Amino acid sequence: MTAAVTADRFDLGAPWMLNPSVALRPEPFGALLYHFGTRKLSFLKNLIVVDLVRSLAEHPSAEAALAACGIADADRPLYLQALTSLAASATIVPADRPRESA
């Protein structure tokens, strides 16, 4: 199954990871992201988003990463919007690995 992202849909059930072409540098305000392929510099100004992005590869799905970061259901739309934007800019990409069995 290929993880998909469109302007209004992000596949929470798919495994994701920071793009290997992106460097993430923690900063007091959040993090700097530099994409070596596009040469785009971005900023993450939310420490929870930084932790979420850094932990994506450790979890079998984005949904599991959200849960592990302790993001409440009421706050999920904000973080889903952030993940959708990061995926649309290829800052995070689908992780091609088998899902862990339950």
N, CA and C of each residue as an Amber inpcrd file, in Angstrom:
protein
   306
   0.8390000  -1.1810000   0.0000000   0.0000000   0.0000000   0.0000000
   0.8800000   1.2390000   0.0000000   0.6360000   2.1550000  -0.8650000
   1.4050000   3.3750000  -0.9550000   0.7070000   4.4770000  -0.1790000
   1.4590000   5.1550000   0.6510000   0.8890000   6.2630000   1.4020000
   0.6520000   7.4140000   0.4520000  -0.4900000   8.0630000   0.5990000
  -0.8310000   9.1500000  -0.3060000  -1.1050000  10.4140000   0.4750000
  -0.8440000  11.5230000  -0.1700000  -1.1880000  12.8120000   0.4160000
  -1.6940000  13.6960000  -0.7150000  -2.7860000  14.3680000  -0.4410000
  -3.3030000  15.3750000  -1.3420000  -3.4960000  16.6310000  -0.5080000
  -3.9890000  17.6620000  -1.1050000  -4.1670000  18.9220000  -0.3890000
  -5.0770000  18.7640000   0.8190000  -5.9810000  17.8070000   0.7790000
  -6.9190000  17.6730000   1.8860000  -6.8880000  16.3040000   2.5640000
  -5.9190000  15.4470000   2.2300000  -5.9060000  14.1070000   2.8240000
  -4.4780000  13.6540000   3.0710000  -4.2620000  13.1690000   4.2820000
  -2.9840000  12.6120000   4.6970000  -3.2730000  11.2170000   5.2240000
  -2.5050000  10.2250000   4.8250000  -2.7390000   8.8440000   5.2430000
  -2.1370000   8.6010000   6.6260000  -2.9710000   8.7400000   7.6570000
  -2.5240000   8.5340000   9.0390000  -2.1380000   7.0850000   9.3190000
  -2.6710000   6.1640000   8.5570000  -2.3970000   4.7500000   8.7910000
  -1.0920000   4.2650000   8.1940000  -0.4510000   5.1090000   7.4170000
   0.7940000   4.7280000   6.7490000   2.0120000   5.1140000   7.5940000
   3.1140000   4.3990000   7.3960000   4.3520000   4.7930000   8.0650000
   5.0060000   5.9640000   7.3170000   5.5170000   6.9230000   8.0540000
   6.1590000   8.1080000   7.4930000   7.5130000   8.3210000   8.1500000
   8.3430000   9.1300000   7.5200000   9.6510000   9.4610000   8.0840000
  10.1060000  10.8030000   7.5330000  11.0690000  11.3940000   8.2140000
  11.6890000  12.6060000   7.7040000  12.4110000  12.2370000   6.4230000
  12.2390000  13.0390000   5.3880000  12.9010000  12.7940000   4.1130000
  14.4130000  12.7450000   4.3420000  15.1070000  11.7190000   3.8360000
  16.5620000  11.6530000   4.0040000  17.2920000  12.8630000   3.4130000
  16.6510000  13.5950000   2.5250000  17.2460000  14.8010000   1.9340000
  16.9920000  16.0460000   2.7690000  16.3740000  15.8720000   3.9310000
  16.0480000  17.0110000   4.7930000  16.8530000  16.9190000   6.0840000
  17.4960000  18.0350000   6.4190000  18.1930000  18.1410000   7.6980000
  17.3030000  18.9020000   8.6670000  17.1940000  18.3900000   9.8860000
  16.4140000  19.0430000  10.9280000  17.3860000  19.4910000  12.0110000
  17.4020000  20.7900000  12.2680000  18.2750000  21.3270000  13.3130000
  17.4170000  21.9220000  14.4150000  17.4510000  21.3060000  15.6060000
  16.6680000  21.8530000  16.7210000  17.1270000  23.2640000  17.0860000
  16.1730000  24.0860000  17.4360000  16.4140000  25.4610000  17.8690000
  15.5140000  25.7300000  19.0680000  15.8140000  26.7520000  19.8710000
  14.9590000  27.0540000  21.0300000  13.4890000  27.2870000  20.6630000
  13.2290000  27.8180000  19.4770000  11.8530000  28.1100000  19.0470000
  11.1740000  26.9190000  18.4030000  11.9270000  25.8750000  18.0630000
  11.3880000  24.7290000  17.3460000  12.4990000  24.0390000  16.5680000
  12.5280000  24.2720000  15.2530000  13.5760000  23.6630000  14.4310000
  13.6610000  24.3510000  13.0740000  14.8490000  24.2580000  12.4910000
  15.0720000  24.6450000  11.1060000  15.0820000  23.3710000  10.2790000
  14.4580000  23.4150000   9.1240000  14.4590000  22.2920000   8.1920000
  15.0780000  22.7740000   6.8910000  16.0580000  22.0220000   6.3890000
  16.6460000  22.3740000   5.1030000  16.5460000  21.1680000   4.1900000
  15.8990000  21.3780000   3.0390000  15.7450000  20.3180000   2.0410000
  16.8590000  20.4840000   1.0170000  17.7940000  19.5390000   0.9870000
  18.9370000  19.6400000   0.0890000  18.5470000  19.5070000  -1.3780000
  17.4420000  18.8440000  -1.6660000  17.0000000  18.6970000  -3.0500000
  16.3910000  19.9630000  -3.6140000  15.5340000  20.5820000  -2.8340000
  14.8510000  21.7950000  -3.3130000  15.5180000  23.0730000  -2.8250000
  16.4500000  22.9330000  -1.8860000  17.1570000  24.0600000  -1.2510000
  16.2080000  24.9790000  -0.4910000  15.1160000  24.4050000  -0.0300000
  14.1220000  25.1740000   0.7070000  14.4270000  25.1210000   2.1980000
  14.3970000  26.2770000   2.8340000  14.5640000  26.3930000   4.2720000
  13.2030000  26.6370000   4.8860000  12.8550000  25.8350000   5.8790000
  11.5710000  25.9640000   6.5580000  11.8090000  26.0270000   8.0610000
  10.7940000  26.4910000   8.7530000  10.8580000  26.5930000  10.1970000
   9.6920000  25.8350000  10.8150000   9.9680000  25.1290000  11.8830000
   8.9150000  24.5460000  12.7040000   8.9250000  25.3490000  13.9980000
   7.8210000  25.9880000  14.2950000   7.7510000  26.8610000  15.4680000
   6.9400000  26.2510000  16.6000000   6.7710000  24.9390000  16.5570000
   6.0100000  24.2270000  17.5660000   6.8500000  23.0260000  17.9960000
   7.2450000  22.9980000  19.2670000   8.1200000  21.9320000  19.7570000
   7.4690000  20.5580000  19.6810000   6.1500000  20.4950000  19.7990000
   5.4590000  19.2080000  19.6930000   5.5360000  18.6950000  18.2540000
   5.3980000  19.5810000  17.2830000   5.5330000  19.1710000  15.8780000
   6.9480000  18.6640000  15.6240000   7.9350000  19.3320000  16.1880000
   9.3240000  18.8790000  16.0380000   9.4730000  17.4590000  16.5880000
   8.9730000  17.2280000  17.7980000   9.0450000  15.8780000  18.3850000
   8.2910000  14.8630000  17.5370000   7.1360000  15.2610000  17.0240000
   6.3370000  14.3740000  16.1760000   7.1020000  13.9900000  14.9170000
   7.6610000  14.9650000  14.2280000   8.4060000  14.7030000  12.9880000
   9.6250000  13.8210000  13.2610000  10.3270000  14.1140000  14.3380000
  11.5230000  13.3330000  14.6710000  11.1710000  11.8950000  15.0330000
   9.9740000  11.6590000  15.5630000   9.6080000  10.3190000  16.0090000
   8.8680000   9.4940000  14.9600000   8.4880000  10.0820000  13.8430000
   7.6830000   9.3600000  12.8460000   8.2820000   8.0080000  12.4620000
   9.5770000   7.9660000  12.2150000  10.2120000   6.7240000  11.7440000
  10.2220000   5.6270000  12.7990000   9.9800000   5.9860000  14.0480000
   9.9840000   5.0080000  15.1310000   8.6450000   4.2900000  15.2920000
   7.6530000   4.7080000  14.5260000   6.2980000   4.1880000  14.7030000
   5.7660000   3.5750000  13.4140000   4.8690000   2.5930000  13.5390000
   4.3390000   1.9210000  12.3490000   3.3690000   2.7780000  11.5330000
   2.9430000   3.9160000  12.0960000   2.0290000   4.8000000  11.3730000
   2.1100000   6.1950000  11.9730000   1.6180000   7.1630000  11.2250000
   1.5300000   8.5260000  11.7530000   0.5630000   8.5630000  12.9260000
  -0.4910000   7.7670000  12.8610000  -1.4560000   7.6770000  13.9550000
  -0.7730000   7.2420000  15.2470000   0.0930000   6.2510000  15.1510000
   0.8230000   5.7680000  16.3230000   1.7820000   6.8370000  16.8460000
   2.3870000   7.5970000  15.9520000   3.2900000   8.6750000  16.3700000
   2.5180000   9.7680000  17.1020000   1.3280000  10.1180000  16.6030000
   0.4900000  11.1020000  17.2900000   0.1490000  10.6330000  18.6940000
  -0.2170000   9.3810000  18.8170000  -0.5720000   8.8270000  20.1240000
   0.6390000   8.8270000  21.0510000   1.7930000   8.4410000  20.5390000
   3.0050000   8.3910000  21.3550000   3.4310000   9.7750000  21.8340000
   3.1210000  10.7870000  21.0660000   3.4440000  12.1640000  21.4560000
   2.4060000  12.7430000  22.4150000   1.3670000  11.9750000  22.7080000
   0.3490000  12.4180000  23.6530000  -0.5560000  13.5140000  23.1340000
  -0.7540000  13.5550000  21.8300000  -1.5930000  14.5920000  21.2250000
  -3.0650000  14.2040000  21.4060000  -3.7910000  15.0710000  22.0780000
  -5.2070000  14.8260000  22.3780000  -6.0480000  14.8570000  21.1110000
  -7.1540000  14.1290000  21.1400000  -8.0560000  14.0860000  19.9790000
  -8.4850000  15.4800000  19.5390000  -8.7490000  16.3600000  20.4830000
  -9.2000000  17.7190000  20.1510000  -8.1210000  18.5160000  19.4200000
  -6.8570000  18.1650000  19.6430000  -5.7450000  18.8880000  19.0090000
  -5.2760000  18.2530000  17.7040000  -5.7790000  17.0760000  17.3890000
  -5.2820000  16.3600000  16.2120000  -5.4650000  17.0950000  14.8820000
  -6.5620000  17.8270000  14.6680000  -6.6770000  18.5250000  13.3830000
  -5.5100000  19.4810000  13.1020000  -5.0170000  20.1580000  14.1200000
  -3.8780000  21.0620000  13.9510000  -2.6380000  20.2890000  13.5100000
  -2.3770000  19.1470000  14.1510000  -1.1930000  18.3540000  13.8280000
  -1.3530000  17.6060000  12.5110000  -2.5650000  17.2150000  12.1960000
  -2.8220000  16.6000000  10.8920000  -2.5700000  17.6180000   9.7780000
  -2.9790000  18.8470000   9.9890000  -2.7130000  19.9140000   9.0150000
  -1.2030000  20.1100000   8.8390000  -0.4590000  20.0850000   9.9410000
   0.9930000  20.2340000   9.8630000   1.6190000  19.0740000   9.0930000
   1.1970000  17.8450000   9.3890000   1.7310000  16.6770000   8.6810000
   1.3860000  16.7210000   7.1980000   0.1710000  17.1330000   6.8800000
  -0.2440000  17.2430000   5.4770000   0.6410000  18.2370000   4.7320000
   0.9030000  19.3680000   5.3490000   1.7540000  20.3910000   4.7420000
   3.1870000  19.8800000   4.5770000   3.7090000  19.2050000   5.5830000
   5.0690000  18.6690000   5.5010000   5.1780000  17.5820000   4.4350000
   4.1530000  16.7740000   4.2860000   4.1570000  15.7410000   3.2510000
   4.0350000  16.3580000   1.8590000   3.2010000  17.3810000   1.7270000
   3.0290000  18.0350000   0.4230000   4.3230000  18.6880000  -0.0470000
   5.1620000  19.1250000   0.8770000   6.4370000  19.7440000   0.5170000
   7.5810000  18.7380000   0.4970000   7.2660000  17.4540000   0.6630000
   8.2470000  16.3600000   0.6620000   9.2520000  16.4770000   1.7970000
   8.8710000  17.1550000   2.8760000   9.7200000  17.2080000   4.0620000
   9.6370000  15.8780000   4.7980000   8.4440000  15.3000000   4.8450000
   8.2750000  13.9290000   5.3150000   7.8060000  13.1070000   4.1310000
   8.1940000  11.8470000   4.1250000   7.8780000  10.9600000   3.0050000
   7.4050000   9.6160000   3.5400000   6.6810000   8.8590000   2.7190000
   6.2760000   7.5170000   3.1540000   7.5050000   6.6680000   3.4650000
   7.4190000   5.9280000   4.5380000   8.5030000   5.0150000   4.9100000
   8.1880000   3.6600000   4.3030000   9.0580000   3.1690000   3.4920000
   8.8600000   1.8660000   2.8400000   9.4150000   0.7620000   3.7100000
   8.5670000   0.2960000   4.6050000   8.9490000  -0.8180000   5.4570000
   7.6760000  -1.5320000   5.8670000   7.7830000  -2.8010000   6.1760000
   6.5850000  -3.5440000   6.5830000   6.0780000  -3.0320000   7.9220000
   4.7670000  -3.0800000   8.0570000   4.1480000  -2.6810000   9.3330000
   4.4240000  -3.7610000  10.3680000   4.5480000  -3.3270000  11.6200000
   4.7050000  -4.2730000  12.7030000   3.3760000  -4.9810000  12.9240000
   3.4600000  -6.2560000  13.2100000   2.2120000  -6.9900000  13.4510000
   1.7230000  -6.7020000  14.8650000   0.3950000  -6.7680000  15.0150000
  -0.1970000  -6.4620000  16.3240000  -0.0740000  -7.5850000  17.2930000
